[in-house]
């Protein structure tokens, strides 16, 4: 394995900032995945998010996309 730089990982969550970031449920109205990113997610457009697991996805941006 060759290191080519740093990656960025994001973990978007279904949370309500106005209520202290408590988990929030709801329907996924729109979902788009940009090319070149690694996205690990079980959500799909039209599905319902439960309060059991508010983490929507893990998104990894490789070093090539950071330039």
C-alpha positions as CSV (number, residue, x, y, z in Angstrom):
1,X,0.0,0.0,0.0
2,X,1.3,3.4,-0.9
3,X,0.2,6.5,0.9
4,X,-0.8,9.3,-1.4
5,X,-2.1,11.9,1.1
6,X,-5.0,12.4,3.4
7,X,-8.7,11.6,3.0
8,X,-11.7,13.3,4.5
9,X,-14.5,11.3,6.2
10,X,-17.9,12.7,6.8
11,X,-20.8,11.1,8.8
12,X,-24.0,13.0,8.1
13,X,-26.7,12.3,10.7
14,X,-30.5,12.9,10.9
15,X,-30.5,15.4,13.8
16,X,-32.4,18.5,14.7
17,X,-29.9,21.4,15.6
18,X,-32.7,23.5,17.0
19,X,-33.5,20.8,19.5
20,X,-29.9,20.1,20.6
21,X,-29.0,17.7,17.8
22,X,-31.4,15.0,19.0
23,X,-32.0,12.2,16.5
24,X,-34.8,13.0,14.1
25,X,-37.0,10.8,12.0
26,X,-38.4,11.5,8.5
27,X,-38.6,10.6,4.9
28,X,-35.6,11.0,2.5
29,X,-37.0,13.4,0.0
30,X,-33.9,13.7,-2.3
31,X,-30.6,11.7,-2.5
32,X,-27.7,12.4,-4.8
33,X,-24.3,10.7,-4.8
34,X,-21.5,12.7,-6.5
35,X,-19.0,10.7,-8.6
36,X,-15.6,9.9,-7.1
37,X,-16.7,9.6,-3.5
38,X,-16.9,6.4,-1.5
39,X,-20.3,6.3,0.2
40,X,-21.3,3.6,2.7
41,X,-25.0,4.0,3.3
42,X,-28.2,2.0,3.7
43,X,-30.6,4.9,2.9
44,X,-32.5,5.4,-0.3
45,X,-34.7,8.1,-1.7
46,X,-38.2,7.7,-0.4
47,X,-37.2,5.6,2.6
48,X,-38.0,6.6,6.2
49,X,-35.2,7.4,8.7
50,X,-35.7,6.0,12.2
51,X,-34.4,7.4,15.5
52,X,-32.8,4.1,16.2
53,X,-29.8,4.9,14.0
54,X,-29.7,8.6,12.9
55,X,-26.3,8.2,11.1
56,X,-27.2,8.4,7.4
57,X,-23.9,7.5,5.8
58,X,-20.1,7.5,5.9
59,X,-18.7,9.5,3.0
60,X,-15.0,9.2,2.1
61,X,-13.3,11.7,-0.1
62,X,-10.0,10.4,-1.5
63,X,-6.9,12.7,-1.7
64,X,-7.4,13.1,-5.5
65,X,-10.7,14.9,-5.0
66,X,-9.2,17.3,-2.4
67,X,-7.1,19.0,-5.0
